[in-house]
Amino acid sequence: MNSSRNTPVSPSALTLLLLLLVPAFCLAGCGSLLNSGPAPARLLLKPTLPPRTAARPVNKQLVVAAPTSGNIPSGDGISVVFRNREIRMLAAVRWTAEAPLLIQRGLVDALDATGGLRGVGDDTEGLQADVRLLTDIREFGLRWGEDDTPPVGVFAAVFRLLDLRNGRISGSLHVEATAQASGKNNTDLAAACETALSKGLAQCAAWVLAGI
């Protein structure tokens, strides 16, 4: 009568088995970690641009430098300030890019829309610029007070004109524009931010053309 015996597993076969099992285990574990629900919605930031001016273009080129934003949260989220102190981010929605980059693009488009300059672009376009527009973003997002009313969209920034011929600041402007949200859903809240930014861009464009 033959007795059954367990066939020993060779070290090479055991190693191969572990190599096959470990990736499958990791993929199963990672799937539960990464599957955190639907991806956040991406919202386009499309501010209203100022109208074209009737005056002849100034024979100068202007470059819009990348804005600084030390006082606002970085990233592509939409910030909400509660009771002037507590900062949170809107859930499930994001801008299509980081806010400073979108604001820089908005400034370029707003100044270009006026037709008041010989040329305008950002600092990657290689313009032979006469003037550089510096922007320090102080606030861009929503303010929500104590009561149950919809929040207010806010855009606040300090602009400076740097004369590249002599390296001097030729002027500065502080802007704080607000817009009451019409409701509390994400579309209404984003629209309030967009309207506040539109007001700020119009003020900055008018100031640049008057002082350049």
Number of C-alpha atoms within 10 A of each C-alpha: 3 4 4 6 6 5 6 6 8 8 9 8 10 11 10 10 11 10 11 11 10 11 11 11 10 10 11 11 11 11 10 9 9 8 9 8 7 7 10 12 13 14 16 13 19 13 23 17 20 19 12 13 13 9 10 10 14 13 11 15 17 28 23 22 17 19 20 16 17 11 11 16 18 13 14 19 22 23 21 23 18 15 12 11 9 10 15 14 16 15 12 13 18 22 18 14 15 15 24 21 15 20 21 21 15 20 28 22 20 24 27 20 17 20 19 23 19 14 20 26 22 19 15 10 9 9 14 13 19 17 22 22 23 20 24 18 21 18 21 28 28 30 22 18 14 9 8 8 13 19 25 21 27 25 26 19 21 17 20 19 21 21 18 14 9 9 10 11 15 13 14 17 14 15 17 17 20 24 21 20 21 15 14 13 10 16 13 17 24 23 21 26 25 24 23 25 30 24 21 22 26 20 17 24 21 16 15 21 17 9 10 18
